[in-house]
């Protein structure tokens, strides 16, 4: 059994006094055992810069070992009934909910989001365990009317096999269960590489998976830098399915590698979400939606509103109300008091957000609130509202991934649709209008995987999550999420007499 996180007395470790030490691991989880390594990676609290602890910096050898374990565990796991697998997933779900306080504090410590948001993520992540525990029972096949009198055609739904998964730092728990729950429910086994910035949530999930009865080798967590681990997960022929959430550039590279062995691939990649507010919209509701979409997790979400287009008739009202709301957000370390808004994950993230703001301001935009580093310093960026942003500003072409609401005026519905679609990304979009006919037109015209109409949230375990264009391949959540881990096998039975 691994030891707890190593940190000196009086350091970051003391700030986690309410987190159970058995949820903090300094090892990876491979084949039902805690594995150390010769090299380690430091994990830091983005709110303070302090070191929380270390995890092993594992490489290709250990990853191949995990793949071998997953391959050995596969026959027995897929032979279980869907109900038997579902019982284990439901136990895992119950354990996650039982430890929601500890898990939320752990998540806040390594990721930085407010504890209230972290609790929301834990609940959201747990919902996938519950949903797919039930949905696995509905992995139906088909009986097809025969094409000849003596033939019968049957289509079986079979698990893909060993799954390689790489998950991001912005939702370090929910992005894992959204992939692992359907994979396990379908009868697959998994080798997971969590972000090296936020590995402890993944390891805590492994602790609870073991307690829930997930057999050795069925769920493996390999920690470390991405290159060597990713190389194995994308090229090892024993891995039959690869699933990734992260940037578009990295996703393209990993998908290309997967083609060396023609793996099944699911990609949830970057977004550049447009948010449209029309003159006939409820302004208060629209601002509520912007606040939810834009400033949740300090803007570090792939479905965050990135370009906010407001029709001129309500432009000033939206700008004024939004600036007031954003300026009132409580910024701080989620472990030291009530906060609405945490830090950015690291210096590189801060630099990108600052570059986007500086570019917009240099081209004539006005900062109605914020506009730079918060008084707390570090990677805390002040919640920012920019007015009169040019339609060709850098932040309209790149995903900002930070707390910057950029307002751009428009005149007509046709113009708004053209602006919304003027991006290679197509993950999410939002639109506020009280015109029913317009709502239907927008639903068909805006080229994205998810559209929130008069809603600033699009994510749920019961609904398909994913994008179009360069925002990805496949869907997560819902019944469609289970299909991503199933192969359809045709069985043709001959010699059947009528």
Number of C-alpha atoms within 10 A of each C-alpha: 10 15 12 17 21 15 15 12 8 8 12 19 20 13 14 16 11 11 18 14 14 14 21 23 26 25 27 27 27 26 22 20 15 18 20 17 16 7 12 18 17 14 22 22 23 26 26 17 14 16 19 25 23 22 26 21 22 24 21 15 12 20 28 18 15 25 30 19 23 29 21 17 21 20 14 11 23 21 11 12 14 21 15 14 24 25 17 22 28 20 19 27 25 17 18 24 16 11 16 19 19 20 27 24 25 26 31 26 30 24 30 31 34 31 27 16 20 27 21 15 22 24 18 19 25 26 24 29 30 20 23 31 27 18 21 24 16 12 17 11 14 12 12 13 11 14 9 10 12 12 17 17 17 17 16 17 17 19 25 23 24 29 31 30 24 22 27 21 21 25 22 25 30 24 23 23 25 25 29 26 29 30 28 30 32 33 27 29 32 31 32 28 27 27 23 22 22 28 30 33 28 29 26 21 21 24 20 20 23 17 14 19 14 20 17 18 25 29 28 27 27 30 33 25 19 16 10 15 24 21 16 22 30 28 20 19 16 20 28 23 26 25 26 24 22 20 18 18 11 14 22 15 11 21 20 14 19 24 13 12 15 15 21 19 22 23 25 26 25 28 31 29 29 30 29 30 29 26 18 13 18 17 20 13 14 24 23 18 23 27 21 17 26 30 26 20 26 28 26 23 21 24 28 34 32 31 28 24 26 24 21 17 15 17 21 14 13 21 20 15 14 25 21 13 15 25 16 12 15 16 22 22 25 23 18 10 11 14 18 21 28 29 32 28 26 18 12 11 17 21 14 17 22 19 15 19 27 15 16 25 19 10 13 12 21 18 21 17 22 18 21 19 16 16 11 15 12 17 22 28 28 27 28 23 26 23 25 18 26 19 18 10 18 16 25 24 16 17 25 29 28 29 31 31 32 28 26 21 22 20 14 12 15 12 11 24 18 12 18 24 18 15 18 15 25 28 28 29 30 31 28 25 20 15 12 9 9 13 16 11 12 20 17 10 14 22 23 24 20 24 23 17 21 20 17 26 19 17 15 15 21 16 16 19 22 25 25 20 14 20 26 27 17 20 21 26 25 20 20 16 25 24 23 23 30 22 16 15 12 15 12 12 12 13 9 10 7 6
